[in-house]
Amino acid sequence: MQITKLEQMFEVLKSRPRKRLVAAWANDEHTIMAVHAAVEKGIVSGVLVGDETTIKEVCAANQIDPSVFRIVHSNSDVEAAAQAVQLINDNEGDFIMKGLLSTDRYMRAILNKEKGLMNSGAVLTHITVTEPKTYHKLLIVGDVAIIPEPDLAQKIAICNYLIKTAQLLGIQTPKVGLLSASEQTQPKIRSSYDAALISKMAERGQIKGGIVDGPLAMDLILDPESARIKGVKSEVCGDADCILFPNIESGNTFYKTLTTLLKSQLCAVVMGARVPAVLTSRGDSELTKLYSIALAALLA
């Protein structure tokens, strides 16, 4: 089944065994409510790592039975992140989620060389699945939050993660647009140069599973009429499933435009660790966190 709306992830997951979610420093209402909703939908079992008294108080305030969770007491956010990672390493969880702690403390636990979740040489990147109101299908994009200016090797890794995510959403041969300022290959512009190399690598089978084209400007990636007017013939133009951004400025701007100006729904995970890691903002809605849990459960 190809997933064309984010809410369809729940239906797909209901037919599969529950995944085990471990939430680090899960002391806040949004995290607990999102995990509870995922438990109620039958897609995960939830482990909440945090201050037990606070967790139970939040549950009581929201009429949630805390016994539906496994609660692991922790005295601080740093300790909770380390405990959550250890539970994953002990095979007591299938993916990890950030609660009410800062991103740097969460990521530090994942990246810990001795006790973290990274394999040697792995590239950690942020993959977002968006549901733009004015586009005809889901858009999977990266990186918008972690790698400031990915080099060629990191872009290749991101491209592979985009393809993998799209395939797990039921898109057999996803179309990936490599963003630059223009469709003309311009060696002095790094995004253009890298996109041309990655596109050729995909053409020769070094990147598998998708149709990859670039450099392409955003109008060509999203709008078939722009491609027609400019005379650009590409299977990707106007029908992209994925966009690979050349830097965090372009990716984060796109992300924030979707959420603040266009009010579009989305979800996100960090890929590259041994398990998916849900990384949402502390200000994200319960629904965004719930969709992100579902995405991580699909990827786990």
C-alpha positions in Angstrom: 0.0 0.0 0.0 1.3 3.4 -0.9 0.8 5.9 1.8 -0.5 9.2 0.4 -1.7 10.8 3.7 0.1 10.8 7.0 -2.9 9.4 8.8 -2.7 6.3 6.7 0.4 5.2 8.5 -1.8 4.2 11.4 -3.8 1.8 9.3 -0.6 0.1 8.0 0.9 -0.2 11.5 -2.2 -1.7 13.0 -1.6 -4.9 11.0 1.9 -5.2 12.3 3.3 -6.1 15.8 3.6 -3.2 18.1 7.0 -1.5 18.2 8.6 -0.6 21.5 9.1 3.2 22.0 11.5 4.6 24.6 10.9 8.3 25.4 13.8 10.2 27.0 12.8 12.7 29.8 9.1 12.2 29.1 7.9 14.6 31.7 5.8 16.9 29.5 2.2 16.7 28.5 2.8 16.8 24.8 5.1 13.8 24.8 3.0 11.7 27.2 -0.2 12.5 25.3 1.4 11.6 21.9 2.8 8.3 23.3 -0.5 7.5 24.9 -2.3 8.2 21.6 0.1 5.8 19.8 -0.5 3.2 22.5 -4.2 3.6 22.2 -4.0 3.2 18.4 -2.2 -0.1 19.0 1.0 0.9 17.1 3.5 1.0 20.0 4.1 0.0 23.6 5.6 2.9 25.5 8.5 3.2 27.9 8.7 6.6 29.6 12.0 7.5 31.1 11.8 10.5 33.4 10.8 11.7 36.8 8.1 9.2 37.9 6.2 11.6 40.2 6.0 14.2 37.4 4.9 11.6 34.8 2.1 10.3 37.1 1.0 13.9 37.9 0.7 14.7 34.2 -1.1 11.4 33.6 -3.6 12.2 36.4 -4.2 15.7 35.0 -5.0 14.3 31.6 -7.0 11.3 32.9 -4.5 8.8 31.6 -3.9 5.5 33.4 -0.1 5.4 34.0 -0.1 1.6 34.1 -0.4 1.6 30.2 3.3 2.7 30.2 6.4 1.2 31.6 7.9 4.1 33.7 11.6 4.2 34.3 12.6 6.7 37.0 15.3 9.2 36.3 16.6 12.1 38.3 17.7 14.4 35.4 17.4 14.9 31.7 21.0 13.9 31.0 20.5 10.7 33.0 17.2 10.0 31.3 18.8 10.3 27.8 21.6 7.9 28.8 19.1 5.5 30.3 16.9 5.6 27.2 19.9 4.8 25.0 20.9 2.0 27.3 17.4 0.4 27.0 17.8 0.4 23.3 21.2 -1.2 23.5 19.8 -3.8 25.9 17.1 -4.6 23.2 14.3 -3.3 25.3 13.2 -0.8 22.7 12.9 -0.5 18.9 13.3 3.3 18.6 13.9 6.3 20.8 12.1 9.6 21.2 13.1 13.0 22.6 10.9 14.4 25.4 11.4 17.6 27.4 15.1 17.9 27.0 17.3 20.0 24.7 18.3 18.6 21.4 22.0 18.8 22.2 21.7 16.6 25.3 19.5 14.1 23.4 21.9 13.9 20.5 24.9 13.7 22.8 23.5 10.5 24.3 22.9 9.0 20.9 26.4 10.0 19.6 28.3 8.8 22.7 31.2 6.8 21.4 31.1 4.2 24.1 27.5 3.9 25.0 25.6 5.5 22.1 23.7 4.2 19.1 26.1 4.9 16.3 28.0 2.5 14.1 31.4 3.5 12.8 31.2 5.7 9.7 27.4 6.2 9.9 25.9 9.6 8.8 23.2 11.0 11.1 20.6 13.0 9.3 17.1 14.4 9.7 14.4 13.1 7.4 11.0 14.9 7.2 7.8 13.6 5.6 5.5 16.5 4.7 1.9 16.7 3.6 1.8 20.0 1.7 -1.8 21.2 1.1 -1.0 22.4 -2.4 1.0 19.4 -3.7 -0.5 16.2 -5.0 1.3 13.8 -2.7 3.7 13.5 0.2 7.1 15.1 0.0 10.1 13.5 1.8 12.9 16.0 2.4 16.3 16.3 4.1 18.3 17.6 5.7 16.5 20.4 7.5 17.9 20.2 11.1 21.2 18.5 11.7 23.9 18.8 8.9 24.6 22.5 8.3 26.3 22.1 4.9 26.6 18.4 3.8 29.5 17.4 1.7 29.2 15.1 -1.3 29.4 11.9 0.8 26.8 13.1 3.2 24.5 14.1 0.4 24.8 10.6 -1.1 23.9 9.2 2.4 20.9 11.6 2.7 19.7 10.6 -0.8 19.8 6.9 0.1 17.8 7.7 3.3 15.2 9.6 1.4 14.8 6.7 -1.0 14.6 4.2 1.8 12.0 6.3 3.6 9.9 6.7 0.5 10.0 2.9 -0.2 8.8 2.1 3.3 5.9 4.5 2.7 5.0 2.3 -0.3 6.6 4.3 -3.1 8.2 1.7 -5.2 10.6 3.9 -7.3 10.7 7.3 -5.6 11.7 10.4 -7.6 14.4 12.5 -6.0 15.0 16.2 -6.9 18.5 17.6 -6.1 17.9 21.2 -5.3 20.0 24.1 -6.6 19.4 27.6 -7.9 19.1 26.5 -11.5 18.8 23.5 -13.7 21.9 24.6 -15.5 25.0 22.8 -14.2 27.3 25.5 -12.9 30.7 24.1 -11.6 31.3 27.2 -9.4 28.1 26.6 -7.4 28.7 23.7 -5.1 25.1 22.5 -4.9 25.0 22.4 -8.7 28.3 20.5 -9.1 27.4 18.0 -6.4 23.9 17.4 -7.8 25.3 16.7 -11.3 27.7 14.1 -9.8 24.9 12.4 -7.7 22.6 12.4 -10.7 25.2 10.6 -12.8 26.0 8.2 -10.0 22.3 7.2 -9.8 22.2 6.9 -13.6 25.0 4.4 -13.4 23.5 2.4 -10.6 25.7 3.6 -7.8 22.6 4.9 -6.0 19.8 2.4 -6.3 16.1 2.3 -5.9 15.0 5.7 -7.1 15.0 8.1 -10.1 17.4 10.9 -9.1 17.8 14.1 -11.1 19.6 17.4 -10.6 20.6 20.1 -10.4 17.0 21.4 -10.4 15.5 24.6 -9.2 12.5 24.3 -6.8 9.9 25.4 -9.4 11.0 22.5 -11.7 10.9 20.0 -8.9 7.4 20.9 -7.9 5.7 22.3 -11.0 5.4 20.4 -14.3 4.3 23.6 -16.1 7.5 25.3 -15.2 9.5 22.4 -16.6 7.4 22.5 -19.8 8.0 26.2 -20.3 11.7 25.9 -19.7 12.0 22.8 -21.9 13.3 20.5 -19.2 12.4 16.9 -19.7 12.7 14.8 -16.6 10.6 12.2 -14.8 11.3 14.1 -11.5 10.1 17.5 -12.6 6.7 18.3 -11.2 6.3 14.9 -9.7 9.1 14.6 -7.1 8.6 12.4 -4.1 11.8 13.6 -2.4 13.9 16.8 -2.2 17.6 16.8 -1.2 18.5 20.2 0.1 22.1 21.5 -0.4 22.3 23.1 3.1 20.4 23.7 6.3 19.3 27.2 5.3 17.3 26.0 2.3 16.0 22.9 4.1 15.0 24.7 7.3 13.4 27.6 5.4 11.3 25.1 3.4 10.3 23.3 6.7 9.3 26.5 8.5 7.4 27.8 5.5 5.3 24.6 5.4 4.5 24.7 9.1 4.0 28.4 9.7 2.8 29.9 6.5 1.1 26.9 4.8 0.0 25.2 8.0 0.9 21.8 6.6 1.2 18.6 8.6 4.5 16.8 8.8 6.6 14.3 10.8 10.3 13.7 11.2 12.9 11.2 12.4 16.7 11.1 12.6 18.2 8.3 10.6 21.7 6.9 10.6 21.7 5.5 14.2 21.1 1.8 14.8 17.4 2.7 15.5 15.2 5.6 14.3 15.3 8.6 16.7 12.2 10.9 16.9 13.4 14.5 17.1 10.6 16.9 17.3 10.7 20.4 18.7 9.5 20.9 22.3 7.0 23.3 20.8 5.6 20.8 18.2 2.0 19.8 18.4 0.8 16.5 19.8 -0.3 15.5 16.3 3.2 16.2 14.8 4.7 14.0 17.6 2.2 11.3 17.0 2.9 11.2 13.2 6.6 11.1 14.0 6.1 8.2 16.3 4.2 6.4 13.5 7.0 7.2 11.0 9.7 5.8 13.3 7.6 2.7 13.9 7.4 2.1 10.1 11.2 2.6 9.8 12.2 0.5 12.9 
